[in-house]
Amino acid sequence: MPKQNIYKMSFSKVYPLYIAKAEKKGRTKSEVDEIIRWLTGYSQSELESQLEKQVDVETFFKEAPELNPLRVLIKGVICGVRVEDIEDPTMQNIRYLDKLIDELAKGKTMEKILRK
């Protein structure tokens, strides 16, 4: 099965899109960073290092220090597909992040987004 194009896209190209989506709705870059850190286990400096190295999306998730076990609580539809039904782990993690950013843009509190 061929890899999705998103896998080979540089995470540093996707990242500003997440920030733009959040800021358009009055949210902040720091909230986007907090969500990414919560999901992946990266520290802020590790996140910035990955962005500087321009790793692809697949590598970004593969090298994540510790994917949050609470991510399985993320439910719902993104791009017409239920995130909980996605079988490929990398694609599921990508869609988890998409869903979290959507929740941020829709005005959910950080506490709810981070499943606290």
HELIX and SHEET records of a PDB file:
HELIX    1   1 ASN A    5  LYS A    8  1                                   4    
HELIX    2   2 PHE A   11  LYS A   24  1                                  14    
HELIX    3   3 LYS A   29  THR A   40  1                                  12    
HELIX    4   4 GLN A   44  LYS A   53  1                                  10    
HELIX    5   5 VAL A   57  LYS A   62  1                                   6    
HELIX    6   6 PRO A   69  LEU A   73  5                                   5    
HELIX    7   7 VAL A   83  ASP A   85  5                                   3    
HELIX    8   8 PRO A   89  ALA A  105  1                                  17    
HELIX    9   9 MET A  110  ILE A  113  1                                   4    
SHEET    1   A 2 VAL A  77  ILE A  78  0                                        
SHEET    2   A 2 VAL A  81  ARG A  82 -1                                        
END                                                                             
